[in-house]
Amino acid sequence: MSFSGSIAWRVTLPQAESPAFLDRQSVTAFLGPNAHMVTYPLRDTDSINIVAIGAGVDPGEGWAAQTQESQALLLERAFKGWNSDIRTMLANAKGNMTFWPLFQAGNGRWHNDKDLVLIGDAAHAMLPFSAQGAAMAIEDAFELADFVSSRSIPQALAAYEASRQKRVSAVRKRGAINKFAYHAKGPLQIGRDVLLSLRSSDSFARDLDWLYGYRPVLTDR
């Protein structure tokens, strides 16, 4: 496992205290050179979740912690030159933020052939650029249960890993594409922005139906 070079800063703001430019109804992505920010409403708590991702430094051992001054400075640097309203919001929220260093892991076995099996990030950790880490764990569990219901445990575990690897690999690749597109700068950024302006949201949704509209094929595989 190795540090990816990126850090996610996370904070939740009450809707009543959040800036007016934040959409209270849907997911919004803000893109810029070497950084991006995603916001979305949490209806049960009347709040907005904010995830800002940019370049960071390896914090050593640990998965998450309160943002220290050094990390706050990195956040400020990552979003330097961005819209002043966004920078002000991040600066005001830094005292409540946590930072999450993003690690990447190589491929390994997902099970021991008998009584131990991994799902989700424990089996195939992926960076959050397609926001599918938890979804992959849910899909894994669903398909694993299906295999176990109709096969011996060793057969089920082998079939589960073989079946899921192609899907997980495709989602990982989509995340890498997203990172490249989200953090583009210079001429690539201009090209990305032109493409985004020319395509409808429905068109983008159709392109990603394989990702968000996935339906597993059940037994008899």
SULQUIFEN-V182364 format. One line per field, one symbol per residue. phi: phi as a letter, one per 20 degrees, with the letter a starting at -180 (. if undefined). psi: psi as a letter, one per 40 degrees, with the letter a starting at -180 (. if undefined). A space follows every 50 residues. Layout:
phi=???
psi=???
This chain:
phi=.bffnccddcbddggfdefffffedbfcdddagmabcccbfdffdlccec cdcbfbdfenfpebaffegfffffffffdfnfgfffffffffeffdfddc fedccfebfebdmcbcbdclffebgcfefdlcgffffffgfffffffffc bfggfffffgfffefffffffgffffffggffdfbmgffffffffffede fffffffdffeedfcfeehme
psi=hiheeiihhiihhhddeiidehhedihhhhiiheiihhiiigddefihhh hhhaiaiheaiidiiihiddddddddddeheihdddddddddeddeiiih hhiiiiiaieieedehiiiadddghiifeefeddddddddddddddddee iiddddddddddddddddddddddddddddddeiiadddddddddddeii dddddddedddeehhihaif.
